[in-house]
């Protein structure tokens, strides 16, 4: 429940991971360290993103999710990719980036079509887009009448 402390701890964990040497032929000739590194880093970023969401730090939450989504499909699980799309979509909805939020939530829905939270968040985005379009239509009708 202490979200600020949790964020501090997750950030500290990420700092420790940054001290791992570069993954190249000399340091990791069999390419075994990189998958282990990603296996540790992704849950930390997902958890920190959730804390940021709960604290209404939406840009930070979206940023953590974007880092995760930059990994290839082979490097992270569909479950983690789904969470990252969902959390980034939720963060983007809160900052009124509705089209980008919709894109993220549609991708999350493709990965897990049964998840009610994704469906609910997508419905909120669709409603917000419709309301914005309705307001714009009313505004433009007043300008041109």
N, C-alpha and C positions, 0 to 999 in steps of 0.2 A: 503493500500500500504506500510505501514511501518512494514515490516516483522519482524525486530529485536524486535521492541516494542511489536508486537503481540505475539511473542514467549515468551517474558518476562511476559506478562500478562497471557498467557495460563499456563506457568510454575507456576506462583503465584497461579492461580486457583487450580492447582494440589496439591500445597503445602497445601492449605486450606483443601482440601479433605482428605489429609493424617492425619489430626487432628481428624477425626471421629474415635470413639472407635472401637475396634475389634467387628466384627459381630459374637456374640456367644449367647448362651441361656440367659445369664444375661443381656446383653446390647440390644439385639434384639430378644426377645423370639418369636415373630410372623414372623420373617424374612421379615420385611417390609422396613428396612433401606437399606439393600444390593441392591435391585433393584433400589431404588432411587439414591443411590450412583453411580451405574453403569450408569444410565441414565444421570447423570451429567458428569461423567468422560470420557465416550466414545467420545462425540462430541469435548471435549477439546483436547483429544489426536489426533483425526482425523484432527482437524484444525491446531494443532501444526505440525503434520506430513506434511500437505500441505505447510505450511510455510517453513519447513525444505527442502522440495523438491524444492521449488522455489529458495531457497538460496544455492542449491547444497550441502546440508548437508545430504547426502543419508543414511549414517549409522544411524543417529538420526531419520530420517523419518521411516526407516525400523523398528527400535526399538520400536517406538510408535505404529506402526501397529501390531507388534508382541504382545505387551501387550494387545491390543484389541482382537486379535485372540485367546488369551488364555482363554477368557470367553467362556462359553458354548453357544450352539445355542439358548438355552432358555433365556439366559441373554441379548443378543443383537439382534437387528433386522437384517434381511437379507440385508437390504440397507446399514447398517453400516458395516456389514461383507464384503459386496461387495466393499465398498470404501476402507476398510483396505487391502483387498487382492490386489486391483488395485494399491493403493499407494505403498504398499510394493513391488509389482512386478515392478513398474516403478523405484523405488529406486534401486532395485537389478539389473535392466537392466543397469542403469548408472554406477554401479561398476563392470559390466561385469560378474555378477553371473547369466548367461543366463538361465541355467536349472532351478534354483530356481525361477527366474522371470517367466519363462514359467509355472511352477506349480502354482504359485500364480494367474497368469492371467487366466489360465484355470479354477481355482476355482471361480474367479470373473465372468468369462463368464458363468459358470454353474448357478450362482445366478442371472445374468442379461444378457441374450443372445442378447438383443437388443442394448446394450450400445456401441456406435461407438468408444468412447475413449478406451474402453477395447480392442475392435477388432483391433484398430490402434496400440496400444501398443504391443499386442500379435504379430501382423505382424512384427513390428520392432524387436522383440525378435527373431522370427523365421528367419528373414533375417540375423540378427547378428550371429545366430548359424550356418546358412548355409555358411556364409562368413568365419567364423572361421574354420569350417570343410574343406572348400576348401583350405584355407591357410595351414592347417595342412597336407592335402593330398599332396600338392605341396612340402612342406618341406620334408615330408617322402619319396616322390618319388626321390628327389635329394639325400637323404642319401643312398638309396638303389640302385641307378643306376650306 
